[in-house]
Each structure stands twice: as structure tokens, then as C-alpha cells.
Amino acid sequence: MDDRELSDLKIERKECPRCGATWLNGIHHWRTGYKGNELDLAGLVCNRVSDPECINPKKGSTGGDTWEKRAEFLGEFERELKRMRED
């Protein structure tokens, strides 16, 4: 008989049927494998498509990253580059 202790390790995987976002043991992960942010996912994807199949618990929440915030950042960056070139 084997006397080794067995691990209680479990991995629960959920995938959004709408966008393919993945949660491992209740933690959102980006497709890159890095730990994600449900609020950013909501701002960038979930709140824009408004699909009832979306499983993101932060769907409908405001805050986090959005495409509008990213566009604003890029606009500020572009203006700063232009100022630097003029100097």
C-alpha cells in the first residue's frame, strides 16, 4: 500500500462564452497568462458588447481601463512628443 499524502489541488476553469475570457480558481487571467483585472475587462470588452452570456462579475461596473482612457493617454503622449520636437 502507498503511504504518500495526496494533494487537495483543484483547478476550476471557467471561460466566458462571449469573449473567451478565462478564470482559473475564480481569478481572471488574460490570454497572455498574466493575472487579469475584471474591472479592466469590463471597461474594455464586457460593457461594450452587453451580452447576457457574459460571466464577468464586474460587467456593468464603471472604472478600470477603457478604450476612451487609452485614446486619451495616446493623445497626451502624442502632444508631449510634439512639444519635445518643437523644443
C-alpha positions in Angstrom: 0.0 0.0 0.0 1.2 3.5 -0.8 1.6 5.9 2.2 2.0 9.1 0.3 -0.2 12.0 1.1 -2.5 13.1 -1.7 -2.8 16.8 -2.6 -6.1 18.7 -2.4 -5.1 20.7 -5.5 -8.0 21.5 -7.7 -8.2 23.8 -10.7 -11.5 25.2 -11.7 -11.6 26.8 -15.1 -14.4 29.0 -16.4 -14.5 30.6 -19.8 -16.8 33.3 -21.0 -18.8 32.0 -24.0 -18.9 35.6 -25.4 -15.3 36.7 -25.4 -13.2 33.7 -24.3 -12.0 35.4 -21.1 -10.7 32.8 -18.6 -10.9 32.4 -14.8 -8.8 29.9 -13.0 -9.9 29.2 -9.5 -12.0 32.4 -9.6 -9.1 34.6 -10.8 -9.3 36.3 -14.2 -6.3 35.7 -16.4 -5.5 37.5 -19.7 -4.8 35.3 -22.8 -1.1 36.0 -22.2 -1.4 34.0 -18.9 -0.9 37.0 -16.7 -3.3 37.7 -13.9 -6.1 39.9 -15.2 -8.4 42.6 -13.8 -12.1 42.1 -14.1 -12.9 45.8 -14.0 -10.5 46.5 -16.9 -12.1 43.6 -18.8 -15.5 45.1 -18.2 -14.4 48.5 -19.4 -12.6 47.2 -22.5 -14.9 44.4 -23.5 -17.9 43.4 -21.4 -19.6 46.8 -21.1 -19.2 47.5 -24.8 -20.9 44.3 -26.1 -23.6 44.0 -23.4 -24.1 40.2 -23.9 -26.3 38.4 -21.3 -23.9 35.3 -21.7 -21.0 37.4 -20.3 -19.8 35.8 -17.0 -17.6 38.7 -15.8 -18.8 39.5 -12.2 -17.7 43.2 -12.9 -19.8 43.5 -16.0 -21.7 46.8 -15.8 -19.3 48.3 -13.3 -17.6 51.6 -14.1 -13.9 52.3 -13.6 -10.9 50.4 -14.7 -9.3 50.7 -18.1 -11.4 51.8 -21.1 -10.7 52.4 -24.8 -11.5 56.1 -24.1 -8.9 56.3 -21.4 -6.3 54.6 -23.7 -7.1 57.0 -26.5 -6.8 60.0 -24.1 -3.4 58.7 -22.9 -2.2 58.3 -26.5 -3.4 61.8 -27.4 -1.4 63.2 -24.4 1.6 61.2 -25.4 1.4 62.5 -28.9 1.1 66.1 -27.7 4.1 65.7 -25.5 6.2 64.2 -28.3 5.2 67.2 -30.5 6.3 69.6 -27.7 9.6 67.8 -27.4 10.3 68.1 -31.1 9.5 71.8 -31.1 12.0 72.5 -28.3 
